[in-house]
Amino acid sequence: MSRRNVLITGAGSGIGRALAMQADRHGHRVILVGRREESLARTAVDLRDALVLPADVTTAQGRAAIVAGVCETGLDILIHNAGTVPSGTLEAMSDDDIAALLALNVAAPLALTRDLLAPLTASRGQVVMVGSVFGEIAFPYFAAYSASKFALRGMADALRRELAPRGIAVTHLAPRGTRTDAAQGFDALVRPMAMTLDDPEAVAARAWRAIVARRPSQVPASRERLFIALQRLRPALIDRALIRLARDPAVVAAARPEISRP
């Protein structure tokens, strides 16, 4: 893959920062997008060719600023990485919590892809959705997050078919839990649910292999791949295992900390 202009949302930390570092190693120019300019600047310091573009992807004004920036550079690869990872019981989520989650995890990628179709069509480019294993297997105490990542996977499938005539590829990535700042949203559930968390650098390196090959999708090369297959072929087995997990007292205490208070 020759030099490309790569735009990454949520590029100030975690998987986004690691994806930017990998893009730099591939020789690409990186357009760093996020709400916090200081975080983006810290990422940019370690890159050879980077444009810092502070913007809120959930607003029309923020997306307009991104489009204006891309007009100056062109765009070959759009990576939707920004997202939030809430956890806990459904009744603990307010209307505002649900709206904010869907605005960032679902509406923003859809709207920003729409807004950047012209430069992507011109370059016969690529759209990359950073999803999650929880968008393949819905987990208890992650109902809203799983819903958003299932939506992102459906979006990727639909856009892959819709945009193929324009020469635009769409790649959906489904990493498992990763050690990032966003993981603080479910930190209490990591141990009782026996989660394995990957390093962002390892996730990004695997992701770029799929991006370079313009693959339609990528799932972890781990036990989760088996669980995803079982979810599709024998969903009742996954139901039993996750219902048992949802009843585990340690998991319940982590998801509903108020029950352990005197």
C-alpha atoms as one frame of an Amber mdcrd trajectory, in Angstrom:
protein
   0.000   0.000   0.000   1.550   3.290  -1.109   1.354   6.506   0.897  -2.211
   7.325   1.929  -4.071  10.043   3.826  -5.571   8.303   6.849  -8.142   9.948
   9.131  -8.591   8.397  12.585 -11.267   9.501  15.058 -10.545   9.175  18.759
  -6.843   9.368  17.925  -5.645  10.898  21.174  -5.251   7.674  23.140  -5.784
   3.923  23.254  -6.506   2.045  20.041  -6.753   5.305  18.081  -3.257   6.380
  19.054  -1.909   2.883  18.322  -3.611   2.876  14.892  -1.976   6.234  14.156
   1.456   4.904  15.116   0.957   1.913  12.815  -0.203   4.177   9.977   2.965
   6.212  10.428   5.094   3.062  10.224   3.349   2.246   6.935   4.441   5.659
   5.640   1.007   7.270   5.607   0.001  10.823   6.471  -2.293  10.759   9.509
  -5.179  13.132  10.224  -5.817  12.992  13.976  -9.378  13.760  15.053 -10.705
  14.040  18.592 -12.295  16.351  21.095  -9.136  17.122  23.109  -6.421  18.959
  21.206  -3.804  18.263  23.905  -4.216  14.492  23.532  -4.022  14.718  19.750
  -0.867  16.837  20.018   0.771  14.179  22.232   0.042  11.589  19.553   1.289
  13.871  16.765   4.671  14.381  18.448   5.588  10.765  17.686   4.498  10.871
  14.038   6.445  12.031  10.991   3.527  13.551   9.092   0.381  14.366  11.055
  -2.411  16.915  10.955  -4.132  17.668  14.284  -7.827  18.355  13.727  -9.766
  18.917  16.984 -13.459  18.286  16.368 -16.508  16.713  17.983 -17.740  14.085
  15.539 -21.181  14.054  17.170 -21.968  17.598  15.994 -22.622  18.993  12.528
 -20.117  21.771  13.226 -17.416  19.290  14.180 -17.994  17.198  11.073 -17.947
  20.326   8.912 -14.521  21.189  10.321 -13.317  17.697   9.440 -14.635  17.978
   5.888 -12.896  21.349   5.494  -9.610  19.854   6.713  -9.890  16.876   4.377
 -10.469  19.227   1.429  -6.870  20.353   1.911  -5.354  16.858   2.124  -7.640
  14.406   0.352  -8.720  11.167   2.019  -7.928   7.524   1.340  -8.794   5.715
   4.591 -11.411   6.767   7.150 -11.128   4.913  10.474 -14.057   5.239  12.873
 -12.476   4.521  16.240 -14.028   7.042  18.644 -16.436   5.439  21.086 -17.461
   4.970  24.678 -17.789   1.700  26.649 -20.376   1.969  29.429 -21.314  -1.027
  31.539 -23.738  -1.889  34.331 -27.414  -2.636  34.621 -29.857  -1.195  32.126
 -31.912   0.556  34.805 -28.818   2.532  35.834 -28.665   4.243  32.425 -30.438
   7.572  32.025 -31.976   8.846  28.796 -28.999  11.199  28.434 -26.557   8.286
  28.853 -28.288   6.303  26.110 -28.485   9.283  23.756 -24.787  10.137  24.229
 -23.745   6.525  23.603 -25.736   6.230  20.387 -24.620   9.666  19.184 -20.932
   8.763  19.443 -20.914   5.029  18.702 -23.548   4.888  15.957 -24.783   8.204
  14.570 -21.354   9.844  14.249 -19.769   7.106  12.074 -22.823   7.042   9.822
 -22.975  10.826   9.424 -19.226  11.317   9.003 -19.041   8.601   6.349 -21.852
  10.376   4.483 -20.088  13.722   4.772 -16.803  12.324   3.437 -18.160  10.257
   0.546 -16.911  12.699  -2.086 -13.179  12.448  -1.234 -13.489   8.714  -0.558
 -15.087   8.197  -3.960 -12.363  10.260  -5.627  -9.640   8.067  -4.098 -11.578
   4.781  -4.320 -10.836   4.696  -0.627 -11.724   2.645   2.413 -13.952   2.976
   5.486 -12.881   1.109   8.632 -15.248   0.507  11.549 -13.641  -0.366  14.886
 -16.327  -2.564  16.400 -16.047  -5.123  19.172 -16.486  -8.783  19.993 -19.487
  -7.478  21.978 -20.969  -6.585  18.595 -20.760 -10.274  17.709 -21.810 -11.705
  21.099 -24.126  -9.582  23.269 -23.005  -9.593  26.906 -25.074  -9.050  30.039
 -24.439  -5.683  31.710 -23.273  -4.318  28.343 -26.695  -4.075  26.698 -26.377
  -0.522  25.382 -22.764  -0.970  24.285 -23.513  -4.284  22.563 -26.488  -2.684
  20.819 -24.258   0.091  19.470 -21.619  -2.325  18.216 -24.176  -4.637  16.602
 -25.461  -1.516  14.835 -21.939  -0.647  13.681 -21.480  -4.145  12.256 -24.787
  -3.879  10.376 -23.740  -0.458   9.124 -20.461  -1.881   7.825 -22.219  -4.736
   6.014 -24.756  -2.420   4.383 -22.185   0.183   3.353 -19.847  -2.475   1.966
 -22.589  -3.446  -0.473 -23.754   0.096  -1.183 -20.316   1.637  -1.716 -18.672
  -1.195  -3.670 -19.851   0.235  -7.032 -17.907   3.410  -6.185 -14.755   1.402
  -5.515 -14.879   2.070  -1.747 -13.977  -0.860   0.504 -15.451  -1.253   3.995
 -13.647  -3.162   6.750 -15.210  -4.097  10.094 -12.861  -4.901  12.981 -14.043
  -6.749  16.091 -11.269  -6.662  18.716 -11.847  -8.081  22.174 -11.342  -6.035
  25.358  -8.341  -3.709  25.177  -6.309  -1.895  27.834  -7.337   1.699  27.148
  -8.781   4.668  29.021 -12.196   3.573  27.764 -11.755   0.298  29.664 -12.345
   2.245  32.874 -16.021   2.077  31.953 -16.029  -1.656  32.703 -12.974  -2.048
  34.933 -14.975  -3.531  37.814 -16.227  -6.383  35.582 -12.860  -7.468  34.145
 -11.896  -9.849  36.947 -15.299 -11.370  37.815 -16.037 -11.935  34.122 -12.532
 -13.355  33.565 -11.927 -10.997  30.638  -8.635 -11.031  28.756  -7.509  -7.545
  27.733  -5.150  -6.990  24.801  -2.604  -4.216  24.403  -3.669  -1.451  21.986
  -0.457  -1.896  19.994  -1.228  -5.572  19.302  -4.811  -4.733  18.330  -3.626
  -1.988  15.971  -0.988  -4.177  14.313  -3.582  -6.856  13.543  -6.052  -4.226
  12.389  -3.620  -2.811   9.864  -3.097  -6.230   8.332  -6.823  -6.329   7.603
  -6.840  -2.719   6.395  -3.941  -3.221   3.982  -5.639  -6.326   2.555  -8.983
  -4.433   2.367 -10.643  -7.379   4.066 -14.363  -7.127   4.804 -13.954  -8.142
   8.452 -11.581  -9.296  11.153 -12.235 -11.118  14.435  -9.678 -12.040  17.116
  -7.390 -15.002  16.519  -8.292 -16.365  19.961 -10.939 -18.338  21.837 -13.420
 -15.552  21.005 -13.390 -16.742  17.395 -14.825 -20.069  18.577 -17.428 -18.306
  20.714 -18.500 -16.175  17.735 -18.956 -19.321  15.658 -20.998 -20.922  18.453
 -23.113 -17.772  18.750 -24.108 -18.180  15.105 -24.470 -21.963  15.037 -25.545
 -22.863  18.593 -26.771 -19.669  20.286 -28.440 -21.617  23.100 -24.989 -22.694
  24.342 -23.869 -19.069  24.566 -27.163 -18.128  26.235 -26.647 -20.686  28.995
 -23.058 -19.661  29.615 -23.793 -15.931  29.763 -26.960 -16.284  31.849 -24.901
 -18.271  34.341 -22.306 -15.496  34.280 -24.987 -12.837  34.790 -26.142 -14.667
  37.936 -22.664 -15.001  39.421 -22.650 -13.051  42.721 -19.247 -11.483  42.002
 -20.429 -10.273  38.591 -23.692  -8.938  40.024 -21.798  -7.085  42.754 -19.500
  -5.490  40.173 -22.370  -4.530  37.862 -24.560  -3.299  40.734 -22.183  -2.005
  43.407 -25.073  -0.547  45.382 -26.190  -4.045  46.470 -23.012  -4.520  48.502
 -23.547  -1.319  50.492 -24.865  -1.680  54.066
